[in-house]
Amino acid sequence: MITIDEMASFCKRKGLIYPSSEIYGGMSGFFDYGPYGSEMKKNLKDEWWKFHVRSREDIVGIDGSIITNPLVWKASGHVEGFEDLMLVAEDGSFEIRADQFLEEKLGKNFDGVTAEQVNELVQKHKLKAPNGKSFRKCESFNLMFTTNVGPKANEKSKAYLRPETAQIIFADFKLIQENARMKLPFGIAQMGRAFRNEISPRNFLFRCREFEQLEIEYFVHPKQKKCPYMKEYEDFELNVFSADMQEKNLKPKKMKVKEAVKNNLMNEWHAYFLALETDWFVRLGCNPDNFRARQHLKDELAHYSTDCWDLEYKFPFGWKELEGIADRSDYDLKRHMEYSKKDLSLFDEASKEKIVPHVIAEPSLGVDRAFLVFLYEAYHDDKKRGNIVLKLHPKIAPVNVAVLPLVSNKENVLGNAREVFNELKKDYVCFFDTGGSIGRRYARQDEIGTPYCVTIDFETLEDGKVTIRDRDTTKQERVKIEDIGKHLRF
Ligand code: ATP
């Protein structure tokens, strides 16, 4: 597995991702998706939306604004408590997120650690900044970016860039439920940008200051917590790492979803969503062995959360959160009811009761972390070919088909290739390339993960056939121009 820095430089070389505004020295925690990266990211998001929203009756989507009435963030608790602990060297020359620093130095997870505990650990282990300076007392830092709305910059015009997409769903909950006539249990999904002024952005796309999220709030009747979709996934295998296993220093264990529920390790909805989310990655070509379901330890849980599981991925820098799936109960809706003084309860037809629904699961996935996962799963250094092959699932690959005229100086071959290109681009993302030897051109497409190359040569002019080359097997097939579509599998 290549390191995260090697992956970052590969992405820059191949037009996938650049450090943002690099000509001015860049800006830590901000990235630009290049020509191939932006196509791939769009495919990833489209696949997510198709799978989680369009193919289901019980989930609808919204596209909320990034800046909202700041009361949204007061009600949600972000203004007061969306904070990370920070360690700052006494001369101010170095600052770092405290839990990350402790994890690096002491080799275990410190999610949920308190300021007092950080101070004690720093003392006990005599931890210092890289320049040998001691640390000041641990400080907390609110991660929300602020801005001002309107011409005057003052307290009254202060607003926030959203640090998550979820709260917009709660604020619009009543309208969405009524307009889309949703009946419990149902979900509301949203994808979009989120902003966090991370203290120490690092590991390339893993921790940025501007990123995108794919989130679902799944609402149920507070007393009806059975999942009607369990059958679909009861035999699906999860790599389970419960809080109890972690406390007893046991290893994660593979088990079927039904076993995890029967043994009371997780409730049905958590089991269902952990399986659904793993399955989404597996269907798009990922290896299930690189994913695990880790339960939060008691002291990691947010105060409103009764249980939370992370879908973790084996990144080159260790097992890390890819997606969080929290049980948020009725915390958010109740808070918004309190702050807005609006009734956000609904009448549940089945029980004939007026209730405030519970969020039994909030699957929250970062687009940029998912993008990294697909890159790592696809990346193959093919020594025989002498180039990298990105074995991306064809649905995720930035380019579907490359059209390559064998020679670039013969009008008739070029003209023929253009015709094929013009036809194919009606249905596929295509790329026309005349530069360099055919071997070099195949290698270039391998490196951005193009599943098919179509080559037009002199014989094409005679027999109307082209060569289709498969990225993974390098097998070549001669097919009639009008049959190309039949040979492309997506
Ligand atoms: P972490 O503990 O890694 O800071 P978190 O628990 O604060 O993450 P959530 O608030 O649960 O993260 O956000 C949901 C998802 O959004 C995460 O699982 C992750 O995929 C993504 N995400 C969160 N913060 C970032 C970030 N700074 N950069 C990229 N993706 C992020």
Boltz pocket constraint, residues with backbone or C-beta under 6 A from the ligand:
constraints:
  - pocket:
      binder: B
      contacts: [[A, 164], [A, 196], [A, 198], [A, 205], [A, 206], [A, 207], [A, 208], [A, 209], [A, 210], [A, 211], [A, 212], [A, 213], [A, 321], [A, 322], [A, 323], [A, 324], [A, 364], [A, 365], [A, 366], [A, 367], [A, 368], [A, 369]]
      max_distance: 6.0
